[in-house]
Amino acid sequence: MSDPATLIVDAAVAPLQAEPRAGSEQVSQTLAGHRLMCLERRDPWLRVRAADGYEGWLHQGYLAPASASAPDASDAVGRISLGCTVRERNGRVRTLPLGAVLDSDAVLVHGDAVQFGERTERFPPDGAAIAHSAMELFQGTPYQWGGNTPESGFDCSGLVDYVFRTSAGVVLPRQSGEIADVDGPKISADRLAPGDLLFFGSHHHVSHVAIYVGQGRFVHAPNSGGTVRLDKLDGDYWHSHFLYAKRVLEGGAADSATMASN
C-alpha cells in the first residue's frame, strides 16, 4: 500500500505555486504520473515536494492518490510519454506531454511512449544527444517564469532540468544556483563539449544556466518575453557574465578534455 503522504499528478501539466492561493506566482511545474510528497495541507491546497527537491503549493484538483496502477521510475515496465495520446481505463482520452508517466493500463492511441528500462537505449545519456534534443525540440519555446514544460514554456533552469530529465534520466535541482552546486568537474572554456552546463551571473553569484551545444554556441531560455534560442559564448554580454562550466554527465563527449580545478 502506498504511503498516504505520496501523491500522483493527475493533470497533464500541473503548476506549483509560491503561495496557497489562486493567482500566486508559479514557481515550477510537474507532469502527469509524477510522484510528489505531501508536506502540508491547507484545504484545498497542498504543499508538495517534487523529485527534483523543489517545493510549492498545488491545488488538490490536480492530484490523485498514488495507486498500484501508477508506476514510477523504479518500475522497469512503466512507460514515459514521448508526446502521445492515450485512452485510460475510465475511458478518458487525453494527450500527455513529453516526460509524463502513463498509467499502467493506458492504451496508446497516437504518438509514442518508451518503457523506463529502454529509455537510455532510445535516448543515450551523453552530452551530444542532450545538446541535440535541446536544439531540435525546444528552440522557439516561449519563456515562462517557473515553467519547465514545452507546452507552457521554460525558464532557464526549467529548460535544463527538463532536457536532462527526459533525455538522460538525470534529475537536477530546479534553480540555477542549485544546479551550479551539483557534483561535477569544472571545465575550462577551451575544453567545452556538447552537454556541458554553462553558468552566468556577476560577482560569483549564479543567476542563469545554459547548455553548451558546440562551436562556441549554447541553447537557453534567456528572458521574459523571449524564446528558447541559440547564442554565442563570445557575445559581449554573455562573455562578460560567464562564470564557469560544469560537466554533470559521466562519460561525456570530451572525456579526454583537460578539466579545470574546482
ABEGO torsion letter per residue (X at the ends): XBBAABBBBABABBBBBABBBBGBBBABBBBBGBBBBBABBBOABBBBBBAAGBBBBBBAAABBBBBAABBBAABAABBBBAGBBBBBAAGBBBBBBBGBBBBAABBBABEBBBBAAAAAAABBBBAAAAAAAAAAAABGBBBBBGBABAAAEBBAAAAAAAAAAAAAGBBBBABAAAAAABBEBBBBAAABBBGBBBBBEBGGBBABBBBBAEGGBBBBBABBGBBBBBBBAABAAAAAABABBBBABBGBABAABBBBBX
